[in-house]
């Protein structure tokens, strides 16, 4: 009975989603984006749990912001989320094609990046839950440089298969976390390019590095792959322009193998640096970040045990070339979330 009920739920969710997306095809994309933004505002007003989480994350990340600005950015973040999930995830494969992508995407400062691509050099691409991360991969595939992207499968297998088919129609290959390692390794050995959404919480066993003034758990696999195959890590994003389906694609850091070779702890350096790059992306337009996702859910052992930060970790943080005394102080004495709502 449980299995039958699960199948009924899966099919009802799938058919409802197909019906909604089919109905939305009757309207142009700008109308749909406006509708999605309104749904996002309703979600912000009535989902107290996620509103509170987003507000707390923003307030802790921007401690100098007034409460009204925190609330405004939290609401706009949810509007952006619904634009992505309700509209753009379905229209991106149709609009970002080899002959049409230039109508919707502007290539920013990408000279070194394109040079790397043209030379056929293997690379690891990282971005965060910022801007339109799927459009980023779709655009590179449309201009002739397909990626292999790692993604978590959705709980509903019917929706998961449908969305995978939609997302992969232009050459972007998406694989799930299970069994992904051999595929990623083979791609890098054969001068391929792989991509990660690199701001996922990696649990208590992850590598804790700075992100917006707090330690955040990050997966070790990205740095380990880069070190093993000696490939650069490129941090980039697709930034929405003017609240429309118009994006600016750019990168803000390339981490070359020779740059971590002399680091005291190469894995820590790599992981901290690409997290810093993602933070710099978000600071460009904070309302385009998914502040409600649980980036800081897991905490390092010393915080879980209510102990001071170990001296060895403080030393690692001090070795980061960009570390300032103010940021180190925040990391050693993490702030407490303010009461806003």
DALIN-V776114 format. One record per pair of residues at least 12 apart in sequence whose ideal C-beta (glycine too) atoms are under 10 Angstrom apart, sorted by the first residue. I is the first residue (numbers start at 1). J is the second residue. If there is no record, write none. Layout:
{{I;J} {I;J}}
This chain:
{{6;155} {6;156} {6;157} {7;157} {7;158} {9;155} {9;156} {10;155} {10;156} {10;157} {10;158} {10;159} {10;160} {11;156} {11;158} {12;156} {12;158} {13;154} {13;155} {13;156} {13;158} {13;159} {14;156} {14;157} {14;158} {14;159} {14;160} {14;161} {14;162} {15;158} {16;159} {17;86} {17;90} {17;156} {17;158} {17;159} {17;162} {17;163} {18;158} {18;159} {18;162} {20;86} {20;90} {21;86} {21;87} {21;89} {21;90} {21;91} {21;162} {21;166} {22;90} {24;36} {24;86} {24;87} {24;90} {24;91} {25;90} {25;91} {25;94} {27;87} {29;83} {29;87} {29;88} {29;91} {29;94} {29;95} {29;104} {29;244} {29;245} {30;87} {30;243} {30;244} {30;245} {31;87} {32;83} {32;86} {32;87} {32;88} {32;90} {32;91} {32;245} {33;79} {33;80} {33;82} {33;83} {33;84} {33;86} {33;87} {33;88} {33;91} {33;240} {33;243} {33;244} {33;245} {34;79} {34;83} {34;87} {34;243} {35;82} {35;83} {35;86} {35;87} {36;79} {36;80} {36;81} {36;82} {36;83} {36;84} {36;85} {36;86} {36;87} {36;88} {37;75} {37;76} {37;78} {37;79} {37;80} {37;81} {37;82} {37;83} {37;86} {37;87} {37;243} {38;79} {38;82} {39;78} {39;79} {39;81} {39;82} {39;83} {39;85} {39;86} {40;75} {40;76} {40;77} {40;78} {40;79} {40;80} {40;81} {40;82} {40;83} {40;84} {40;85} {40;86} {41;75} {41;76} {41;78} {41;79} {41;82} {42;78} {42;82} {43;75} {43;78} {43;79} {43;81} {43;82} {43;292} {44;71} {44;74} {44;75} {44;76} {44;77} {44;78} {44;79} {44;81} {44;82} {44;292} {45;75} {45;78} {47;78} {47;292} {48;341} {49;292} {50;74} {50;78} {50;81} {50;291} {50;292} {50;293} {51;71} {51;74} {51;75} {51;78} {51;291} {51;292} {51;340} {51;341} {52;74} {52;292} {52;337} {52;339} {52;340} {52;341} {53;74} {53;291} {53;292} {53;293} {53;294} {53;297} {53;337} {54;70} {54;71} {54;73} {54;74} {54;75} {54;77} {54;78} {54;81} {54;289} {54;290} {54;291} {54;292} {54;293} {54;340} {55;67} {55;70} {55;71} {55;73} {55;74} {55;75} {55;77} {55;291} {55;292} {55;337} {55;338} {55;339} {55;340} {55;341} {56;70} {56;74} {56;291} {56;292} {56;296} {56;336} {56;337} {56;338} {56;339} {56;340} {56;341} {57;70} {57;74} {57;77} {57;212} {57;214} {57;289} {57;290} {57;291} {57;292} {57;293} {57;294} {57;295} {57;296} {57;337} {58;70} {58;71} {58;72} {58;73} {58;74} {58;77} {58;212} {58;286} {58;287} {58;289} {58;291} {58;292} {58;340} {59;71} {59;73} {59;74} {59;291} {59;335} {59;337} {59;338} {59;339} {59;340} {60;212} {60;213} {60;214} {60;296} {60;330} {60;334} {60;335} {60;336} {60;337} {60;338} {61;73} {61;211} {61;212} {61;213} {61;214} {61;279} {61;282} {61;283} {61;286} {61;289} {61;291} {61;295} {61;296} {61;335} {62;212} {62;213} {62;283} {62;286} {63;212} {63;213} {63;330} {63;335} {63;338} {65;286} {67;338} {67;339} {67;340} {67;341} {69;286} {70;286} {70;291} {70;338} {70;340} {71;340} {71;341} {72;287} {73;285} {73;286} {73;287} {73;288} {73;289} {73;291} {74;286} {74;287} {74;291} {74;292} {74;340} {74;341} {75;287} {76;243} {76;285} {76;286} {76;287} {76;288} {76;291} {77;129} {77;286} {77;287} {77;288} {77;289} {77;290} {77;291} {77;292} {78;287} {78;290} {78;291} {78;292} {79;243} {79;287} {79;288} {80;130} {80;131} {80;132} {80;240} {80;243} {80;285} {80;287} {80;288} {80;289} {80;290} {80;291} {81;129} {81;288} {81;289} {81;290} {81;291} {81;292} {81;293} {83;132} {83;240} {83;243} {83;244} {83;245} {83;288} {84;129} {84;131} {84;132} {84;133} {84;134} {84;135} {84;240} {84;288} {84;290} {87;245} {88;132} {88;134} {88;135} {88;240} {88;245} {88;247} {89;132} {89;134} {89;135} {89;163} {89;166} {89;167} {90;162} {90;163} {90;166} {90;167} {91;104} {91;135} {91;166} {91;245} {92;104} {92;132} {92;134} {92;135} {92;137} {92;138} {92;139} {92;142} {92;166} {92;167} {92;169} {92;170} {92;172} {92;238} {92;245} {92;247} {93;134} {93;135} {93;138} {93;141} {93;142} {93;165} {93;166} {93;167} {93;168} {93;169} {93;170} {93;172} {94;166} {94;169} {94;170} {95;135} {95;138} {95;142} {95;245} {96;132} {96;134} {96;135} {96;136} {96;137} {96;138} {96;139} {96;140} {96;141} {96;142} {96;143} {96;170} {96;172} {96;238} {96;245} {96;247} {97;138} {97;141} {97;142} {97;169} {97;170} {98;141} {98;142} {98;143} {98;144} {98;170} {98;171} {99;142} {100;142} {101;135} {101;138} {101;139} {101;140} {101;141} {101;142} {101;143} {101;170} {101;247} {101;249} {102;139} {102;142} {102;143} {103;245} {103;246} {104;135} {104;139} {104;238} {104;241} {104;244} {104;245} {104;246} {104;247} {105;132} {105;135} {105;136} {105;138} {105;139} {105;142} {105;143} {105;238} {105;241} {105;245} {105;246} {105;247} {105;248} {105;249} {106;238} {106;239} {106;241} {106;246} {106;247} {106;248} {106;249} {106;250} {107;139} {107;143} {107;248} {107;249} {107;250} {108;236} {108;237} {108;238} {108;239} {108;247} {108;248} {108;249} {108;250} {108;251} {108;252} {109;248} {109;249} {109;250} {109;251} {109;252} {110;234} {110;236} {110;249} {110;250} {110;251} {111;251} {112;232} {112;234} {112;251} {112;254} {113;125} {113;140} {113;145} {113;232} {113;234} {113;236} {113;249} {113;250} {113;251} {113;254} {114;143} {114;145} {114;251} {116;145} {116;193} {116;231} {116;232} {116;234} {116;251} {116;254} {117;140} {117;143} {117;144} {117;145} {117;193} {117;234} {118;144} {118;145} {119;191} {120;145} {120;191} {120;192} {120;193} {121;191} {121;193} {121;231} {121;232} {122;187} {122;188} {122;189} {122;190} {122;191} {122;192} {122;193} {122;194} {122;229} {122;230} {122;231} {122;232} {123;145} {123;147} {123;188} {123;191} {123;192} {123;193} {123;194} {123;195} {123;226} {123;229} {123;231} {123;232} {123;233} {123;234} {123;254} {124;147} {124;184} {124;187} {124;188} {124;193} {124;194} {124;195} {124;196} {124;198} {124;222} {124;223} {124;225} {124;226} {124;229} {124;231} {124;232} {124;233} {124;234} {124;235} {124;255} {124;270} {124;274} {125;137} {125;140} {125;145} {125;147} {125;148} {125;149} {125;193} {125;194} {125;195} {125;196} {125;198} {125;232} {125;233} {125;234} {125;235} {125;236} {125;251} {126;194} {126;195} {126;196} {126;197} {126;198} {126;199} {126;222} {126;226} {126;233} {126;234} {126;235} {126;236} {126;237} {126;251} {126;253} {126;255} {126;274} {126;275} {126;277} {126;278} {127;149} {127;195} {127;196} {127;197} {127;198} {127;199} {127;234} {127;235} {127;236} {127;237} {127;238} {127;251} {127;274} {127;277} {127;278} {127;281} {128;196} {128;197} {128;198} {128;199} {128;200} {128;211} {128;235} {128;237} {128;274} {128;275} {128;277} {128;278} {128;279} {128;281} {128;282} {128;289} {128;290} {128;293} {128;295} {129;197} {129;198} {129;199} {129;200} {129;278} {129;282} {129;288} {129;289} {129;290} {129;291} {129;292} {129;293} {129;295} {130;197} {130;199} {130;237} {130;238} {130;239} {130;240} {130;278} {130;279} {130;281} {130;282} {130;284} {130;285} {130;286} {130;288} {130;289} {130;290} {131;236} {131;237} {131;238} {131;239} {131;240} {131;241} {131;247} {131;248} {131;249} {131;250} {131;281} {131;282} {131;284} {131;285} {131;288} {131;289} {132;237} {132;238} {132;239} {132;240} {132;245} {132;247} {132;249} {132;288} {133;149} {133;151} {133;195} {133;196} {133;197} {133;199} {133;236} {133;237} {133;238} {133;290} {134;149} {134;151} {134;163} {134;166} {134;167} {134;172} {134;174} {134;197} {134;238} {135;237} {135;238} {135;240} {135;245} {135;247} {135;249} {136;149} {136;172} {136;195} {136;197} {136;236} {136;237} {136;238} {136;239} {136;247} {136;249} {136;250} {136;251} {137;149} {137;167} {137;170} {137;171} {137;172} {137;173} {137;174} {137;193} {137;195} {137;197} {137;238} {138;167} {138;168} {138;169} {138;170} {138;171} {138;172} {138;238} {139;170} {139;172} {139;238} {139;247} {139;249} {140;170} {140;171} {140;172} {140;193} {140;195} {140;236} {140;238} {140;249} {141;168} {141;169} {141;170} {141;171} {141;172} {141;173} {142;170} {142;171} {142;172} {143;249} {144;171} {145;171} {145;193} {146;168} {146;170} {146;171} {146;172} {146;173} {146;192} {146;193} {147;171} {147;172} {147;173} {147;174} {147;187} {147;192} {147;193} {147;194} {147;195} {148;172} {148;173} {148;174} {148;175} {148;180} {148;183} {148;184} {148;186} {148;187} {148;188} {148;192} {148;193} {148;194} {148;195} {149;167} {149;168} {149;172} {149;173} {149;174} {149;175} {149;193} {149;194} {149;195} {149;196} {149;197} {150;174} {150;175} {150;176} {150;177} {150;180} {150;181} {150;183} {150;184} {150;194} {150;195} {150;196} {150;197} {150;198} {150;200} {150;219} {150;221} {150;222} {151;163} {151;164} {151;167} {151;174} {151;175} {151;176} {151;177} {151;180} {151;195} {151;196} {151;197} {152;176} {152;177} {152;178} {152;197} {152;200} {153;174} {153;175} {153;176} {153;177} {153;178} {160;176} {164;176} {172;195} {173;187} {173;192} {173;194} {173;195} {174;195} {175;187} {175;194} {177;200} {177;219} {177;221} {180;194} {180;221} {181;221} {181;225} {184;196} {184;221} {184;222} {184;225} {184;229} {185;225} {185;228} {185;229} {187;225} {187;229} {188;225} {188;226} {188;228} {188;229} {188;230} {188;231} {189;228} {189;229} {191;231} {192;231} {193;231} {193;234} {194;222} {194;225} {194;229} {194;231} {195;234} {195;236} {196;219} {196;221} {196;222} {196;225} {196;233} {196;274} {197;278} {198;218} {198;219} {198;221} {198;222} {198;223} {198;233} {198;235} {198;271} {198;274} {198;275} {198;277} {198;278} {199;211} {199;216} {199;218} {199;219} {199;274} {199;275} {199;278} {199;279} {199;281} {199;282} {199;289} {199;290} {199;293} {199;295} {200;216} {200;217} {200;218} {200;219} {200;293} {200;294} {200;295} {201;216} {201;217} {201;218} {201;219} {201;293} {201;294} {201;295} {201;296} {201;297} {201;298} {202;216} {202;217} {202;218} {202;219} {202;220} {202;221} {202;271} {202;297} {202;298} {203;217} {203;219} {203;297} {203;298} {204;217} {204;297} {204;298} {204;299} {204;300} {204;301} {204;304} {205;217} {205;219} {205;220} {205;298} {205;301} {206;218} {206;219} {206;220} {206;271} {206;298} {206;300} {207;219} {207;220} {207;222} {207;223} {207;265} {207;267} {207;268} {207;270} {207;271} {207;272} {207;275} {207;300} {208;268} {208;271} {208;272} {208;298} {208;299} {208;300} {208;301} {208;302} {208;303} {208;313} {208;316} {208;331} {209;223} {209;267} {209;268} {209;269} {209;270} {209;271} {209;272} {209;273} {209;274} {209;275} {209;276} {209;316} {209;317} {209;320} {209;331} {210;271} {210;272} {210;275} {210;276} {210;279} {210;317} {210;320} {210;322} {210;323} {210;327} {210;328} {210;330} {210;331} {211;272} {211;275} {211;276} {211;278} {211;279} {211;282} {211;295} {211;296} {211;331} {212;275} {212;276} {212;278} {212;279} {212;282} {212;283} {212;286} {212;289} {212;295} {212;296} {212;327} {212;330} {213;279} {213;326} {213;327} {213;328} {213;329} {213;330} {213;331} {213;334} {213;335} {214;295} {214;296} {214;299} {214;303} {214;330} {214;331} {214;334} {214;335} {215;296} {215;298} {215;299} {215;300} {215;302} {215;303} {215;309} {215;313} {215;317} {215;331} {215;332} {215;334} {216;271} {216;275} {216;278} {216;279} {216;295} {216;296} {216;297} {216;298} {216;299} {216;300} {217;295} {217;296} {217;297} {217;298} {217;299} {217;300} {218;270} {218;271} {218;272} {218;274} {218;275} {218;278} {218;295} {218;298} {219;271} {220;267} {220;268} {220;270} {220;271} {222;267} {222;270} {222;271} {222;274} {223;255} {223;260} {223;266} {223;267} {223;268} {223;269} {223;270} {223;271} {223;272} {223;273} {223;274} {224;266} {224;267} {224;270} {224;271} {225;270} {226;255} {226;256} {226;257} {226;260} {226;266} {226;267} {226;270} {226;271} {226;274} {227;257} {227;260} {227;261} {227;266} {227;267} {227;270} {229;257} {230;256} {230;257} {230;258} {230;260} {230;261} {231;255} {231;256} {231;257} {232;253} {232;254} {232;255} {232;256} {232;257} {232;258} {232;259} {233;253} {233;254} {233;255} {233;256} {233;257} {233;259} {233;260} {233;270} {233;271} {233;273} {233;274} {233;277} {234;251} {234;252} {234;253} {234;254} {234;255} {234;274} {234;277} {235;251} {235;252} {235;253} {235;254} {235;255} {235;273} {235;274} {235;275} {235;276} {235;277} {235;278} {235;280} {235;281} {236;249} {236;250} {236;251} {236;252} {236;253} {236;254} {236;277} {236;281} {237;249} {237;250} {237;251} {237;252} {237;277} {237;278} {237;280} {237;281} {237;282} {237;284} {237;285} {237;288} {238;250} {238;288} {239;281} {239;284} {239;285} {239;288} {240;285} {240;287} {240;288} {241;285} {243;287} {248;284} {250;281} {250;284} {251;277} {251;281} {252;276} {252;277} {252;278} {252;280} {252;281} {252;284} {253;273} {253;274} {253;276} {253;277} {253;278} {253;280} {253;281} {254;277} {255;269} {255;270} {255;273} {255;274} {255;277} {257;270} {259;273} {259;321} {260;273} {263;316} {263;319} {263;320} {263;321} {264;315} {264;316} {264;319} {265;312} {265;315} {265;316} {265;319} {265;320} {268;313} {268;316} {268;317} {268;319} {268;320} {269;316} {269;319} {269;320} {269;321} {272;316} {272;317} {272;319} {272;320} {272;322} {272;323} {273;320} {273;321} {273;322} {275;295} {276;320} {276;322} {276;323} {278;295} {296;334} {296;337} {299;334} {300;313} {300;334} {301;313} {303;334} {308;332} {308;333} {309;328} {309;331} {309;332} {309;333} {309;334} {313;331} {313;332} {314;328} {314;331} {314;332} {317;331} {317;332}}
